[in-house]
Amino acid sequence: MDRANVAACWEANAETWTRQARAGYDLYRDALNTPVFLANLPPIAGLAGLDIGCGEGGNTRKLAERGARMTAVDIAPTFIRHAREAEAEKPLGIAYLEGDGTALPFAAGSFDFATAFMSLMDMHRHDLAIGEAARVLKPGAFLQFSILHPCFAPPYRKVLRDEAGNVRAIEVGRYFDGIDGEIESWHFGAAPAEVKASVERFRVPRFHRTLSEWVAMVVGAGLAIEHMAEPRVDAQTAQAVPYLADTHIAPLFLHIRARKGAAA
Ligand SMILES: C[S@@+](CC[C@H](N)C(=O)[O-])C[C@H]1O[C@@H](n2cnc3c(N)ncnc32)[C@H](O)[C@@H]1O
């Protein structure tokens, strides 16, 4: 699938996605993924940062609240419009631009750090996206990103439960299928049934690469991996918030921080 088709899918998702994410239905993001991402982020106060694939901008705002001078790009104009409206309502100095993560509209060496929250794996060319992120970083700067875990969320994934409904195991398959734009249709699982019934499912183009291919792309872009994380909930939270319980058994997300050489 090419760039234009990916952009069209995300533009079609953007209105409902923004409304539902802001209503708290992107529970994996808000309750697990973003808190772990931020906990593992080096200090960013005063730094110039780029958030790649920012969506409605909620995570970009968290970076700005930590004192970073943020720029953010997304391919879907409706996401950028919503992000700008939130910025206008409560300014944090964020510049939101419509832009393609695989061809960033910035000069080489423009940023002290870059982030990509659950977006690189949605881009039509992961290699170009990582290469572009590396290009716009200053020497010594870092890229931190989260993706669907290549090992535990490949194209086939099923959560297996026991008779009481407790998560018992994760079944995975098609790990070596390098898919390029297979459409997955889904709702935010945490949305109430009546909310789900009132809107079309999201249509998300899936691109899958193996763990070793991800590492090869990062290293090939001239970045050195310095930190990785696999967010999970503890047993108590799994019991209290069954929606997140799968991450107590095996990770759904992978976080990587990688740094550009100081001499680059
Ligand atoms: C799963 S959403 C994540 C959004 C946001 N980072 C968050 O955490 O809420 C993936 C985002 O990647 C964006 N995206 C997909 N392909 C892109 C590309 N080539 N360039 C920029 N953004 C892209 C989509 O529009 C969407 O906003």
The ligand as an SDF file (V2000), in Angstrom:
LIG
                    3D

 27 29  0  0  0  0  0  0  0  0999 V2000
   -1.8190    4.8210   16.1880 C   0  0  0  0  0  0  0  0  0  0  0  0
   -1.8430    6.4950   15.6890 S   0  0  0  0  0  0  0  0  0  0  0  0
   -0.8700    7.2250   16.9780 C   0  0  0  0  0  0  0  0  0  0  0  0
   -1.1290    8.6900   17.1500 C   0  0  0  0  0  0  0  0  0  0  0  0
   -0.4260    9.3690   18.3220 C   0  0  0  0  0  0  0  0  0  0  0  0
    1.0160    9.3050   18.1960 N   0  0  0  0  0  0  0  0  0  0  0  0
   -0.8710    8.8160   19.6540 C   0  0  0  0  0  0  0  0  0  0  0  0
   -0.0690    8.1640   20.3270 O   0  0  0  0  0  0  0  0  0  0  0  0
   -2.0160    9.0490   20.0310 O   0  0  0  0  0  0  0  0  0  0  0  0
   -0.7180    6.4840   14.2830 C   0  0  0  0  0  0  0  0  0  0  0  0
   -0.5280    7.8520   13.6430 C   0  0  0  0  0  0  0  0  0  0  0  0
    0.4450    7.7680   12.5920 O   0  0  0  0  0  0  0  0  0  0  0  0
    0.0420    8.6790   11.5810 C   0  0  0  0  0  0  0  0  0  0  0  0
    0.7560    8.3500   10.3310 N   0  0  0  0  0  0  0  0  0  0  0  0
    0.6390    7.2440    9.5430 C   0  0  0  0  0  0  0  0  0  0  0  0
    1.4800    7.3270    8.4880 N   0  0  0  0  0  0  0  0  0  0  0  0
    2.1410    8.5080    8.6090 C   0  0  0  0  0  0  0  0  0  0  0  0
    3.1600    9.1460    7.8530 C   0  0  0  0  0  0  0  0  0  0  0  0
    3.6790    8.6070    6.7440 N   0  0  0  0  0  0  0  0  0  0  0  0
    3.6300   10.3450    8.2880 N   0  0  0  0  0  0  0  0  0  0  0  0
    3.1280   10.9260    9.4160 C   0  0  0  0  0  0  0  0  0  0  0  0
    2.1760   10.3640   10.1820 N   0  0  0  0  0  0  0  0  0  0  0  0
    1.6830    9.1590    9.7860 C   0  0  0  0  0  0  0  0  0  0  0  0
   -1.4610    8.5130   11.5270 C   0  0  0  0  0  0  0  0  0  0  0  0
   -2.1130    9.5600   10.8760 O   0  0  0  0  0  0  0  0  0  0  0  0
   -1.7880    8.4210   13.0190 C   0  0  0  0  0  0  0  0  0  0  0  0
   -2.0270    9.6860   13.5690 O   0  0  0  0  0  0  0  0  0  0  0  0
  1  2  1  0
  2  3  1  0
  2 10  1  0
  3  4  1  0
  4  5  1  0
  5  6  1  0
  5  7  1  0
  7  8  2  0
  7  9  1  0
 10 11  1  0
 11 12  1  0
 11 26  1  0
 12 13  1  0
 13 14  1  0
 13 24  1  0
 14 15  1  0
 14 23  1  0
 15 16  2  0
 16 17  1  0
 17 18  1  0
 17 23  2  0
 18 19  1  0
 18 20  2  0
 20 21  1  0
 21 22  2  0
 22 23  1  0
 24 25  1  0
 24 26  1  0
 26 27  1  0
M  CHG  2   2   1   9  -1
M  END
$$$$
